Amino acid sequence: MDERAALKEFVDAFGDDDLVRRPDRSRIEGEVGSQYLTIGEVTAGSLTFRDDDMGSGEGDCPVVGPVPVRPEIAAQARAGWRILLSAVKVGGQWGLVEVVSGDP
């Protein structure tokens, strides 16, 4: 399967049950709105994203995650993909609000 098709399948795999509702602003500890982030780490049940545009080296990049995802979604993910997403952090836990598209 070609990389773009695999990426589209990954983005399309996210359903409403995989996304969190945007909470009341007073509860939000961290937020990323409609931004491309790179998948930095994939585990069986989570993804960790980094913002390569914000740091000069890998250790300097702000991190979003780990974000819990279904194992089926994690199995489709590839480190290095850039994903256009929105995410919030509430109670110390990141959650995806929106997954729009991506670049391999």
N, C-alpha and C positions, 0 to 999 in steps of 0.2 A: 504494500500500500504506500502511496506517495505521502510525503511529509505533510503537505497542505491538507490532504484528505483526512489524515490521521488527526491533525490539529482541529479541523472542523468537527469531526466526530467527537473529539474530547469536549469542545465548547458546547456542542449540542447535547451532550450527555447530562449537563446540569439542568435539573428541573426545579420547580418551585420549592419542593421539599428539601433541596440541597442548599437553598439560599436563606439567609436570615432577613427578617424585616428590619428596616432601619429603626433603631430604638430612639427614645426620647433623648434629645441632645445632652441633657444633664447626666445621662448614664454612659456616654461615649468617652472612652479613655484614649482612643486613637482612631484615626479615620484616613482612608485613601479613597478619593473620588475620581472615577473615570480616568484611570492612569494605567499605562503599560508597565507591568512588572514582569520580571524574569523568574521562571520556576527555578529555584536554586536547589531544592531538595525534595525528593519524593519518597515517602514511606508507604507501607501498606494501607494506612488510614489517614494520611495527612499530606499536605503540600506546604512548602515554605517558599515564599516569594522574596525577591530582593529588587531593589531599585538601583540598577546599574548606573543610571544617569546622575545619582546623588552622591556617589562615592568615587574616589580615585582608585581604590583597590577593593578586592572582594571583601575584606574584613571591614571596610568603611561603609558598605552599603546598608541603608536602613532595611529592616526585615519585617515582613508581614507573615506571621505564622508562628508555629505551625497552625494551619487551618484544617480542621477535620473535614474529611471527604469520605464518601463511600469507597470501599475497596475497588469497586468496578471503575470508578473515575480515576483513582490513584493509579490503577494498572494501565490506564491509557496515557497518563501524563509523561512528559519527557523533560528532564532538566535542560534548561537553555531556551525553552519556548518563551516568547514574550506574549503575555496575556493582558488584554484590556479588561480591567475589572474595577469594582468598587468593593471596599471591605471596611468593617468596623471592629473595634476592640471594646468589649464590654465584660466586666468581671474578670479581666486578665485573659480572656479568650477571643481570638480573632474569628470572624465569620465573614463569608462572602455575601455581599448584598446583590451583586450583579456580575455576571461573566458575559462579556460582549463578543469578543473575537480574539484573534491571536496571529502571531508571526512565528514561523519556525526558525 
